[in-house]
Amino acid sequence: MRIRLSLAVIFAMVVLVTALFIGPEPINPLHIKGIDKEILLSIRLPRVLVSVLMGMGLGASGAVLQGVLRNPLADPYILGLSSGAALMAVVGIISGLTFWGAFTVPLLAFIGALTTGVFVGAMGWKRGGFWPDRLLLAGVGLGFLFSAILMLIMTLSSDEGLRRATLWIFGDLSMTDWAFIPYGTIFILAGLLLSLSRAKALNALILGDELSHSLGFSPRRERLILFISIGLMTSASVSLGGMVGFIGLLIPHIGRFIIGPDSRGLIPLSALGGGVLLCIADLIGRSIIAPVELPAGIITAIIGAPYFLYLLRRRDILGT
């Protein structure tokens, strides 16, 4: 497992370096001119780092959530966090709020996602613990509600901010800034480390509550900790660049085929894989029909949907 993880790290580094120098205007790493240096440090580097952070948070969240809910089709967005984040972000964009400068929209999105997480957690809590089915249904219900309100706001709006809001919803990374990176790093790494610290407990939860309890783990306590880690990673990821689908759903399955279901290796590999996939998607989106940029969320859907259907057919991930 360590060898495969090491190879995954090497591959990820190659992709990141490639994304820095390849694009609408390729940069020669052996001869960086003044304007190239400005593009590299002010535009591409923060954009690549944000895409990696977002992908890491979504990939790891998907691996954890699929274990907590014991559902191979679970996705971080199924808890409704993305809908809450999108609603707050679009309100900020369309109303032109700038009380925190460029950081206003990410901050509103983060508040929306965390608030939604609290509501979902409260509705999923019963008899002193989280019930997976209640969490799932609460997330789906709130997601539909927030999506309906979001569509109503966008339908009634005729402001110039409508286009920007639409791009943000589909995962537009063109507005990334160095100011976003420290906050994103703190919350995503905090959630990742928290989930890694409970990887053994997650392995036990996947096998069932009774076996988990017999191994010395409290299923209720472990679900609470893991739900907090999912909330931190997903909220920060969505607030950084919008809604990017399929990463949290697809990457954990690929990780299981590579190293197996052990969460101690699956979580870090899913984080790496998510970062790589989103970085590649963003590179394709800003290069394929330059100077027009496609949101990364559209690219991940185009890549992820057919491959997921292939996995569904070939690997029988539903176990039926």
Residue frames as qw, qx, qy, qz and C-alpha x, y, z in Angstrom:
[[0.000, 0.886, 0.464, 0.000, 0.00, 0.00, 0.00],
 [0.318, -0.776, 0.092, 0.537, 2.87, 2.39, 0.81],
 [0.399, -0.104, 0.588, 0.696, 4.45, 1.84, -2.59],
 [0.175, 0.605, 0.670, 0.394, 1.18, 2.59, -4.37],
 [0.167, -0.922, -0.281, 0.206, 0.62, 5.70, -2.28],
 [0.406, -0.562, 0.301, 0.655, 4.17, 6.86, -3.05],
 [0.326, 0.186, 0.667, 0.643, 3.59, 6.35, -6.78],
 [0.030, 0.810, 0.569, 0.142, 0.33, 8.30, -6.48],
 [0.287, -0.840, -0.046, 0.458, 2.18, 11.19, -4.82],
 [0.392, -0.277, 0.506, 0.717, 4.79, 11.24, -7.60],
 [0.216, 0.476, 0.704, 0.481, 2.07, 11.21, -10.26],
 [0.104, -0.893, -0.422, 0.117, 0.25, 14.04, -8.47],
 [0.339, -0.685, 0.161, 0.624, 3.40, 16.17, -8.40],
 [0.342, 0.031, 0.636, 0.691, 3.95, 15.63, -12.13],
 [0.085, 0.702, 0.651, 0.276, 0.37, 16.74, -12.85],
 [0.224, -0.885, -0.239, 0.331, 0.70, 19.84, -10.68],
 [0.351, -0.488, 0.355, 0.716, 3.94, 20.96, -12.30],
 [0.272, 0.272, 0.716, 0.583, 2.47, 20.32, -15.76],
 [0.005, -0.817, -0.574, -0.051, -0.62, 22.40, -14.93],
 [0.281, -0.773, -0.033, 0.567, 1.59, 25.34, -13.98],
 [0.212, -0.450, 0.493, 0.713, 3.42, 25.53, -17.30],
 [0.107, 0.248, 0.814, 0.514, 0.78, 24.25, -19.76],
 [0.175, 0.637, 0.534, -0.527, -2.21, 26.36, -20.71],
 [0.466, 0.841, 0.271, -0.037, -3.53, 28.90, -23.23],
 [0.275, 0.878, -0.362, 0.148, -0.07, 30.50, -23.08],
 [0.937, -0.131, -0.200, 0.254, 2.56, 27.79, -22.43],
 [0.206, -0.920, 0.327, -0.067, 5.47, 28.85, -20.26],
 [0.757, 0.373, -0.472, 0.254, 9.00, 27.56, -20.79],
 [0.725, -0.681, -0.077, 0.068, 10.24, 26.54, -17.31],
 [0.767, -0.101, 0.079, 0.629, 13.86, 26.95, -18.48],
 [0.250, 0.158, 0.151, 0.943, 13.32, 30.51, -19.67],
 [0.121, -0.751, -0.633, 0.146, 10.77, 32.43, -17.60],
 [0.221, 0.422, 0.109, 0.873, 10.37, 36.04, -18.72],
 [0.065, -0.036, 0.410, -0.909, 8.93, 38.90, -16.67],
 [0.611, -0.048, -0.125, -0.781, 5.34, 38.55, -17.89],
 [0.716, -0.018, -0.687, -0.121, 5.56, 34.76, -17.59],
 [0.301, 0.009, -0.723, 0.622, 6.64, 35.07, -13.98],
 [0.328, -0.023, 0.243, -0.912, 3.67, 37.32, -13.26],
 [0.736, -0.016, -0.394, -0.551, 1.24, 34.85, -14.88],
 [0.624, 0.043, -0.764, 0.160, 2.84, 31.94, -13.06],
 [0.241, -0.049, -0.670, 0.700, 2.84, 33.45, -9.56],
 [0.267, 0.092, 0.249, -0.926, -0.28, 35.62, -9.64],
 [0.699, 0.135, -0.183, -0.678, -2.69, 33.52, -11.72],
 [0.754, 0.148, -0.612, -0.188, -1.69, 29.91, -12.30],
 [0.307, 0.171, -0.816, 0.460, -0.08, 28.96, -8.99],
 [0.343, -0.010, 0.535, -0.772, -2.98, 30.08, -6.76],
 [0.745, 0.158, -0.187, -0.620, -5.45, 28.53, -9.20],
 [0.649, 0.193, -0.736, -0.004, -3.65, 25.19, -9.19],
 [0.105, 0.122, -0.779, 0.606, -3.36, 25.21, -5.40],
 [0.525, 0.042, 0.296, -0.797, -7.07, 25.99, -4.97],
 [0.783, 0.170, -0.407, -0.439, -8.05, 23.23, -7.40],
 [0.492, 0.178, -0.818, 0.239, -5.87, 20.77, -5.48],
 [0.133, -0.069, 0.646, -0.748, -7.33, 21.84, -2.13],
 [0.667, 0.093, 0.041, -0.738, -10.90, 21.57, -3.41],
 [0.754, 0.202, -0.576, -0.244, -10.27, 18.18, -4.98],
 [0.286, 0.184, -0.834, 0.434, -8.60, 16.88, -1.83],
 [0.338, -0.020, 0.519, -0.785, -11.52, 17.93, 0.33],
 [0.755, 0.166, -0.098, -0.627, -14.15, 16.47, -1.99],
 [0.658, 0.259, -0.703, -0.076, -12.28, 13.20, -2.63],
 [0.172, 0.126, -0.828, 0.519, -11.59, 12.53, 1.04],
 [0.472, 0.024, 0.355, -0.807, -15.14, 13.55, 2.03],
 [0.769, 0.165, -0.360, -0.501, -16.56, 11.08, -0.45],
 [0.531, 0.183, -0.812, 0.160, -14.47, 8.23, 0.94],
 [0.038, -0.044, 0.714, -0.698, -15.52, 9.02, 4.51],
 [0.564, 0.092, 0.145, -0.808, -19.20, 9.59, 3.71],
 [0.728, 0.150, -0.560, -0.367, -19.55, 6.36, 1.74],
 [0.407, 0.072, -0.843, 0.344, -18.19, 4.53, 4.78],
 [0.185, 0.012, 0.537, -0.823, -20.33, 6.37, 7.33],
 [0.657, 0.184, 0.059, -0.729, -23.54, 5.83, 5.36],
 [0.491, -0.072, 0.862, 0.105, -22.45, 2.41, 4.06],
 [0.602, 0.692, 0.343, -0.202, -23.67, 3.57, 0.66],
 [0.624, -0.076, 0.426, 0.651, -21.33, 3.29, -2.36],
 [0.266, 0.623, 0.449, 0.583, -23.26, 6.01, -4.19],
 [0.306, -0.862, -0.273, 0.297, -23.01, 8.60, -1.41],
 [0.473, 0.510, 0.059, 0.716, -21.50, 11.93, -2.41],
 [0.278, -0.204, -0.400, 0.849, -20.49, 14.90, -0.19],
 [0.201, -0.099, -0.177, -0.958, -23.12, 17.03, -1.89],
 [0.436, -0.375, -0.767, -0.286, -25.88, 14.61, -0.92],
 [0.345, -0.439, -0.613, 0.560, -25.93, 16.17, 2.56],
 [0.063, 0.897, 0.417, 0.132, -27.14, 19.45, 1.07],
 [0.471, -0.603, 0.012, 0.643, -24.00, 21.38, 2.07],
 [0.344, 0.058, 0.460, 0.817, -23.33, 22.47, -1.51],
 [0.028, -0.692, -0.583, -0.425, -26.88, 23.79, -1.95],
 [0.388, -0.841, -0.276, 0.256, -26.61, 25.85, 1.23],
 [0.475, -0.407, 0.228, 0.747, -23.24, 27.21, 0.14],
 [0.259, 0.303, 0.572, 0.717, -24.49, 28.00, -3.37],
 [0.121, -0.823, -0.533, -0.154, -27.57, 29.81, -2.07],
 [0.392, -0.810, -0.085, 0.428, -25.54, 32.12, 0.17],
 [0.462, -0.226, 0.401, 0.758, -22.85, 32.69, -2.47],
 [0.193, 0.488, 0.609, 0.595, -25.36, 33.58, -5.19],
 [0.208, -0.895, -0.390, 0.055, -27.15, 35.98, -2.85],
 [0.446, -0.663, 0.120, 0.589, -23.81, 37.68, -2.22],
 [0.403, 0.015, 0.546, 0.734, -22.89, 37.79, -5.92],
 [0.092, 0.636, 0.616, 0.457, -26.22, 39.08, -7.22],
 [0.272, -0.908, -0.308, 0.081, -26.65, 41.63, -4.42],
 [0.442, 0.722, -0.181, 0.500, -23.10, 42.87, -4.92],
 [0.648, -0.760, 0.038, 0.012, -22.00, 42.42, -1.30],
 [0.653, 0.513, -0.327, 0.450, -18.32, 43.36, -0.83],
 [0.490, -0.837, 0.109, -0.219, -17.99, 43.85, 2.92],
 [0.739, -0.482, 0.411, 0.228, -14.94, 41.52, 2.97],
 [0.104, 0.647, -0.567, -0.500, -13.55, 42.31, -0.48],
 [0.537, 0.302, -0.703, -0.356, -12.75, 39.31, -2.70],
 [0.111, 0.071, -0.945, 0.299, -13.22, 37.05, 0.32],
 [0.498, 0.017, 0.265, -0.826, -16.93, 37.95, 0.68],
 [0.790, 0.137, -0.351, -0.484, -18.35, 35.22, -1.57],
 [0.570, 0.145, -0.789, 0.175, -16.20, 32.38, -0.15],
 [0.049, -0.094, 0.670, -0.735, -17.07, 33.51, 3.37],
 [0.636, 0.054, 0.100, -0.763, -20.81, 33.55, 2.62],
 [0.768, 0.167, -0.555, -0.273, -20.57, 30.13, 0.97],
 [0.367, 0.162, -0.820, 0.408, -18.71, 28.69, 3.95],
 [0.302, -0.028, 0.512, -0.804, -21.31, 30.10, 6.37],
 [0.734, 0.119, -0.160, -0.650, -24.11, 28.67, 4.22],
 [0.689, 0.175, -0.702, -0.051, -22.51, 25.22, 4.08],
 [0.187, 0.114, -0.788, 0.576, -21.79, 25.08, 7.80],
 [0.464, 0.002, 0.315, -0.828, -25.28, 26.29, 8.70],
 [0.792, 0.127, -0.370, -0.469, -26.77, 23.61, 6.46],
 [0.522, 0.195, -0.803, 0.212, -24.51, 21.03, 8.08],
 [0.126, -0.086, 0.662, -0.734, -25.81, 22.00, 11.51],
 [0.674, 0.086, 0.067, -0.731, -29.44, 21.66, 10.34],
 [0.764, 0.200, -0.570, -0.226, -28.77, 18.30, 8.69],
 [0.322, 0.194, -0.818, 0.436, -26.95, 17.09, 11.79],
 [0.344, -0.057, 0.502, -0.792, -29.78, 18.21, 14.05],
 [0.783, 0.141, -0.068, -0.602, -32.38, 16.41, 11.92],
 [0.736, 0.257, -0.625, -0.048, -30.22, 13.31, 11.62],
 [0.065, 0.297, -0.767, 0.565, -29.67, 13.10, 15.39],
 [0.753, -0.330, -0.236, -0.517, -31.90, 10.68, 17.27],
 [0.905, -0.417, -0.080, -0.033, -31.55, 8.97, 20.63],
 [0.530, -0.742, 0.332, 0.241, -28.08, 10.32, 21.26],
 [0.511, -0.251, 0.640, 0.516, -26.54, 9.53, 17.87],
 [0.345, 0.454, -0.377, -0.730, -26.55, 10.07, 14.12],
 [0.723, 0.242, 0.638, -0.107, -28.78, 7.78, 12.08],
 [0.290, -0.166, 0.617, 0.713, -27.43, 7.35, 8.52],
 [0.152, 0.533, 0.756, 0.350, -30.88, 7.18, 6.90],
 [0.093, -0.889, -0.376, 0.243, -32.06, 10.32, 8.67],
 [0.294, -0.590, 0.280, 0.698, -28.88, 12.18, 7.68],
 [0.275, 0.085, 0.725, 0.625, -29.34, 11.14, 4.08],
 [0.059, 0.693, 0.687, 0.212, -33.01, 12.11, 3.87],
 [0.198, -0.855, -0.205, 0.432, -32.44, 15.41, 5.70],
 [0.308, -0.426, 0.418, 0.741, -29.63, 16.32, 3.32],
 [0.198, 0.295, 0.754, 0.553, -31.66, 15.47, 0.24],
 [0.040, -0.803, -0.594, 0.026, -34.68, 17.40, 1.50],
 [0.213, -0.815, -0.019, 0.538, -32.73, 20.54, 2.37],
 [0.350, -0.198, 0.570, 0.717, -30.81, 20.28, -0.88],
 [0.156, 0.533, 0.719, 0.419, -34.02, 20.34, -2.91],
 [0.135, -0.883, -0.401, 0.205, -35.38, 23.25, -0.87],
 [0.297, -0.688, 0.191, 0.635, -32.25, 25.39, -1.22],
 [0.329, 0.028, 0.668, 0.666, -31.93, 24.56, -4.92],
 [0.102, 0.713, 0.656, 0.223, -35.51, 25.69, -5.50],
 [0.190, -0.901, -0.166, 0.352, -34.91, 28.98, -3.66],
 [0.398, -0.428, 0.432, 0.687, -31.66, 29.43, -5.60],
 [0.278, 0.313, 0.709, 0.568, -33.40, 28.95, -8.96],
 [0.015, -0.862, -0.507, 0.014, -36.14, 31.39, -7.90],
 [0.284, -0.790, 0.066, 0.539, -33.58, 34.07, -7.05],
 [0.344, -0.235, 0.587, 0.694, -31.71, 33.57, -10.32],
 [0.224, 0.540, 0.731, 0.352, -34.93, 33.58, -12.36],
 [0.066, -0.921, -0.372, 0.094, -36.04, 36.89, -10.88],
 [0.392, -0.669, 0.190, 0.603, -32.61, 38.50, -11.22],
 [0.633, 0.732, 0.167, 0.187, -31.60, 40.52, -14.25],
 [0.284, -0.891, 0.294, 0.195, -28.36, 41.77, -12.80],
 [0.514, 0.672, -0.533, -0.012, -24.94, 41.40, -14.46],
 [0.276, -0.486, 0.783, -0.275, -23.95, 39.25, -11.51],
 [0.896, 0.101, 0.223, -0.372, -26.22, 36.50, -12.83],
 [0.783, 0.499, -0.371, 0.027, -23.58, 35.20, -15.27],
 [0.130, 0.556, -0.709, 0.413, -20.92, 35.18, -12.58],
 [0.631, -0.230, 0.531, -0.516, -23.28, 33.37, -10.24],
 [0.932, 0.260, -0.021, -0.250, -24.01, 30.76, -12.89],
 [0.593, 0.552, -0.549, 0.206, -20.30, 30.17, -13.51],
 [0.181, -0.492, 0.686, -0.504, -19.65, 29.89, -9.77],
 [0.833, -0.079, 0.312, -0.449, -22.35, 27.27, -9.37],
 [0.938, 0.331, -0.097, -0.037, -20.67, 25.11, -12.02],
 [0.833, -0.366, 0.142, 0.390, -17.24, 25.32, -10.41],
 [0.468, 0.811, -0.044, 0.347, -15.52, 28.33, -11.94],
 [0.743, -0.442, -0.081, 0.496, -11.95, 28.75, -10.62],
 [0.472, 0.572, 0.120, 0.660, -11.05, 31.87, -12.60],
 [0.213, -0.853, 0.006, -0.477, -11.66, 34.14, -9.60],
 [0.842, -0.367, -0.257, 0.301, -9.24, 32.37, -7.27],
 [0.053, 0.881, -0.249, 0.398, -6.88, 34.46, -5.20],
 [0.457, 0.271, -0.696, 0.484, -3.96, 33.93, -2.84],
 [0.332, -0.337, 0.398, -0.786, -6.19, 35.21, 0.00],
 [0.861, -0.124, -0.139, -0.473, -8.37, 32.07, -0.27],
 [0.712, 0.270, -0.639, 0.109, -5.55, 29.55, 0.16],
 [0.074, 0.298, -0.736, 0.603, -4.64, 29.91, 3.89],
 [0.593, -0.079, 0.373, -0.709, -8.24, 29.58, 5.04],
 [0.870, 0.199, -0.276, -0.356, -8.96, 26.70, 2.67],
 [0.524, 0.355, -0.733, 0.250, -5.81, 24.90, 3.77],
 [0.189, -0.272, 0.669, -0.666, -6.68, 25.21, 7.46],
 [0.720, 0.018, 0.298, -0.627, -10.21, 23.82, 7.22],
 [0.856, 0.304, -0.341, -0.241, -9.57, 21.13, 4.61],
 [0.447, 0.370, -0.751, 0.316, -6.43, 19.82, 6.33],
 [0.342, -0.242, 0.613, -0.670, -8.20, 19.93, 9.70],
 [0.845, 0.100, 0.113, -0.513, -11.03, 17.81, 8.34],
 [0.762, 0.396, -0.511, -0.041, -8.60, 15.47, 6.57],
 [0.196, 0.380, -0.777, 0.462, -6.47, 14.92, 9.68],
 [0.551, -0.143, 0.479, -0.669, -9.58, 14.42, 11.80],
 [0.902, 0.194, -0.084, -0.376, -10.91, 11.75, 9.44],
 [0.617, 0.432, -0.640, 0.154, -7.51, 10.04, 9.22],
 [0.112, -0.372, 0.721, -0.573, -7.32, 9.89, 13.01],
 [0.668, 0.036, 0.511, -0.539, -10.61, 7.93, 13.00],
 [0.511, 0.374, -0.634, -0.445, -9.79, 5.70, 10.01],
 [0.134, 0.062, -0.978, 0.148, -9.75, 2.52, 12.10],
 [0.325, 0.307, 0.628, -0.637, -13.13, 3.42, 13.58],
 [0.548, 0.439, -0.194, -0.685, -14.47, 4.05, 10.06],
 [0.345, 0.238, -0.883, -0.211, -13.32, 0.57, 9.03],
 [0.046, 0.147, 0.909, -0.388, -15.29, -0.82, 11.95],
 [0.422, 0.397, 0.297, -0.759, -18.39, 1.24, 11.13],
 [0.472, 0.344, -0.561, -0.587, -18.40, -0.12, 7.59],
 [0.275, 0.046, -0.960, -0.003, -18.69, -3.63, 9.04],
 [0.493, -0.562, -0.586, -0.313, -21.71, -2.68, 11.17],
 [0.304, -0.721, 0.215, -0.585, -22.54, -1.03, 14.47],
 [0.902, -0.411, 0.039, -0.127, -22.51, -4.24, 16.51],
 [0.878, 0.120, -0.093, 0.455, -19.04, -5.25, 15.37],
 [0.227, 0.676, -0.160, 0.682, -17.84, -1.67, 15.77],
 [0.550, -0.689, 0.155, -0.446, -19.05, -1.66, 19.37],
 [0.967, -0.239, 0.012, 0.085, -17.42, -5.03, 20.06],
 [0.726, 0.332, -0.113, 0.591, -14.09, -3.63, 18.84],
 [0.450, -0.442, -0.324, 0.705, -14.26, -0.81, 21.37],
 [0.074, 0.110, 0.231, 0.964, -15.66, 2.00, 19.23],
 [0.242, 0.521, 0.583, -0.575, -18.80, 4.00, 19.95],
 [0.355, 0.439, 0.647, 0.513, -20.72, 4.20, 16.65],
 [0.015, -0.925, -0.379, -0.014, -22.58, 7.35, 17.72],
 [0.360, -0.802, 0.164, 0.448, -19.43, 9.17, 18.79],
 [0.492, -0.149, 0.587, 0.625, -17.47, 8.11, 15.72],
 [0.300, 0.640, 0.601, 0.373, -20.23, 9.21, 13.33],
 [0.121, -0.961, -0.184, 0.170, -20.33, 12.62, 15.00],
 [0.420, -0.622, 0.371, 0.546, -16.56, 13.09, 14.62],
 [0.440, 0.098, 0.687, 0.569, -16.58, 11.88, 11.03],
 [0.190, 0.811, 0.530, 0.158, -19.60, 14.04, 10.17],
 [0.206, -0.907, 0.035, 0.365, -17.70, 17.08, 11.51],
 [0.438, -0.364, 0.559, 0.602, -14.70, 16.19, 9.33],
 [0.363, 0.454, 0.697, 0.421, -16.94, 15.85, 6.26],
 [0.026, 0.928, 0.365, -0.070, -18.61, 19.18, 7.02],
 [0.313, -0.765, 0.232, 0.513, -15.27, 21.00, 7.34],
 [0.411, -0.158, 0.664, 0.605, -13.82, 19.59, 4.11],
 [0.274, 0.563, 0.701, 0.341, -16.95, 19.93, 1.98],
 [0.045, -0.931, -0.293, 0.213, -17.84, 23.41, 3.25],
 [0.285, -0.695, 0.327, 0.573, -14.36, 24.78, 2.60],
 [0.412, 0.032, 0.728, 0.547, -14.12, 23.07, -0.81],
 [0.221, 0.714, 0.627, 0.217, -17.43, 24.43, -2.10],
 [0.117, -0.935, -0.149, 0.301, -16.72, 27.91, -0.77],
 [0.429, -0.472, 0.421, 0.645, -13.37, 28.07, -2.59],
 [0.008, 0.253, -0.609, -0.752, -14.69, 27.59, -6.11],
 [0.643, 0.119, -0.164, -0.739, -18.29, 26.47, -6.33],
 [0.844, -0.029, 0.444, -0.298, -19.95, 23.13, -6.95],
 [0.320, 0.504, -0.751, -0.281, -17.80, 20.48, -8.63],
 [0.889, -0.083, 0.183, -0.411, -19.55, 17.14, -9.02],
 [0.935, 0.244, -0.251, -0.050, -18.45, 13.53, -9.34],
 [0.293, 0.587, -0.655, 0.375, -15.11, 13.85, -7.52],
 [0.399, -0.338, 0.653, -0.548, -16.46, 12.74, -4.15],
 [0.890, 0.123, 0.199, -0.392, -18.50, 10.01, -5.83],
 [0.845, 0.478, -0.238, -0.019, -16.01, 8.62, -8.33],
 [0.237, 0.697, -0.614, 0.283, -12.54, 8.95, -6.80],
 [0.545, -0.410, 0.640, -0.354, -13.13, 6.70, -3.74],
 [0.940, 0.202, 0.215, -0.174, -14.18, 3.85, -6.06],
 [0.649, 0.651, -0.356, 0.171, -11.01, 4.22, -8.09],
 [0.126, -0.662, 0.632, -0.382, -9.05, 4.26, -4.84],
 [0.802, -0.196, 0.475, -0.304, -10.64, 0.98, -3.71],
 [0.915, 0.403, -0.018, -0.004, -9.64, -0.69, -6.96],
 [0.422, 0.718, -0.459, 0.309, -6.03, 0.46, -6.44],
 [0.115, 0.415, -0.739, 0.518, -5.38, -0.23, -2.74],
 [0.367, -0.311, -0.872, 0.093, -8.54, -1.83, -1.37],
 [0.330, -0.749, -0.418, -0.394, -11.17, -0.66, 1.14],
 [0.595, -0.397, -0.395, 0.576, -8.90, 0.06, 4.13],
 [0.001, 0.966, 0.233, 0.108, -9.74, 3.65, 5.11],
 [0.540, -0.685, 0.184, 0.454, -6.21, 4.25, 6.41],
 [0.408, -0.138, 0.545, 0.719, -4.99, 4.22, 2.81],
 [0.230, 0.613, 0.677, 0.336, -8.21, 5.03, 0.99],
 [0.090, -0.925, -0.280, 0.240, -8.73, 8.46, 2.58],
 [0.259, -0.678, 0.316, 0.611, -5.29, 9.90, 1.67],
 [0.341, 0.053, 0.741, 0.576, -5.40, 8.30, -1.80],
 [0.160, 0.748, 0.631, 0.130, -8.88, 9.74, -2.41],
 [0.142, -0.890, -0.054, 0.430, -7.59, 13.16, -1.36],
 [0.318, -0.412, 0.559, 0.646, -4.67, 12.87, -3.78],
 [0.293, 0.313, 0.798, 0.422, -6.87, 11.57, -6.58],
 [0.090, 0.857, 0.496, -0.111, -9.45, 14.30, -6.08],
 [0.179, -0.798, 0.160, 0.553, -6.77, 16.99, -6.22],
 [0.314, -0.195, 0.702, 0.609, -5.28, 15.53, -9.40],
 [0.257, 0.523, 0.772, 0.253, -8.64, 15.13, -11.15],
 [0.048, 0.917, 0.330, -0.219, -9.80, 18.67, -10.42],
 [0.252, -0.661, 0.356, 0.610, -6.41, 20.08, -11.43],
 [0.304, 0.047, 0.779, 0.546, -6.63, 18.23, -14.76],
 [0.173, 0.713, 0.676, 0.069, -10.24, 19.34, -15.25],
 [0.062, -0.899, -0.092, 0.423, -9.34, 22.97, -14.63],
 [0.297, -0.426, 0.564, 0.643, -6.39, 22.71, -17.03],
 [0.266, 0.333, 0.804, 0.415, -8.67, 21.32, -19.75],
 [0.067, 0.826, 0.543, -0.137, -11.35, 23.94, -19.04],
 [0.074, -0.878, 0.066, 0.467, -8.99, 26.89, -19.45],
 [0.251, -0.447, 0.652, 0.558, -7.13, 25.48, -22.46],
 [0.484, 0.264, 0.813, 0.189, -9.47, 23.54, -24.72],
 [0.299, 0.739, 0.484, 0.362, -11.28, 26.51, -26.32],
 [0.364, -0.538, -0.106, 0.753, -9.08, 29.40, -25.14],
 [0.088, 0.287, -0.484, 0.822, -9.58, 32.27, -24.57],
 [0.681, -0.388, -0.135, -0.607, -13.03, 31.09, -23.42],
 [0.015, 0.284, -0.879, 0.384, -12.87, 29.18, -20.14],
 [0.678, -0.301, -0.554, -0.378, -15.15, 26.30, -19.19],
 [0.549, -0.598, 0.366, -0.456, -15.99, 25.80, -15.49],
 [0.071, 0.373, -0.920, 0.094, -14.11, 22.86, -14.00],
 [0.544, 0.073, 0.676, -0.493, -17.39, 21.36, -12.76],
 [0.761, 0.481, -0.057, -0.432, -18.54, 20.83, -16.34],
 [0.435, 0.550, -0.711, -0.053, -15.30, 19.03, -17.23],
 [0.193, -0.236, 0.890, -0.340, -15.45, 16.73, -14.19],
 [0.700, 0.248, 0.435, -0.509, -19.03, 15.81, -15.11],
 [0.703, 0.562, -0.309, -0.307, -18.05, 15.05, -18.72],
 [0.292, 0.467, -0.825, 0.126, -15.12, 12.93, -17.53],
 [0.246, -0.191, 0.809, -0.498, -16.76, 11.42, -14.48],
 [0.734, 0.160, 0.243, -0.613, -20.23, 10.43, -15.68],
 [0.806, 0.361, -0.402, -0.240, -19.18, 8.02, -18.48],
 [0.334, 0.390, -0.808, 0.288, -16.40, 6.52, -16.38],
 [0.398, -0.147, 0.653, -0.627, -18.72, 6.02, -13.44],
 [0.841, 0.217, 0.032, -0.494, -21.23, 4.25, -15.68],
 [0.641, 0.437, -0.631, 0.002, -18.35, 2.08, -16.91],
 [0.009, 0.308, -0.817, 0.487, -17.42, 1.21, -13.33],
 [0.647, 0.002, 0.388, -0.657, -21.04, 0.48, -12.53],
 [0.860, 0.319, -0.214, -0.334, -21.17, -1.95, -15.43],
 [0.620, 0.441, -0.631, 0.153, -17.77, -3.59, -15.04],
 [0.180, 0.285, -0.752, 0.567, -17.29, -3.68, -11.27],
 [0.531, -0.502, -0.637, -0.245, -20.86, -4.01, -10.03],
 [0.158, 0.290, -0.486, 0.809, -20.27, -1.47, -7.24],
 [0.588, -0.338, 0.061, -0.732, -23.78, -1.87, -5.94],
 [0.177, -0.236, 0.923, -0.248, -23.13, -5.51, -5.15],
 [0.718, 0.253, 0.362, -0.538, -26.25, -6.73, -6.98]]
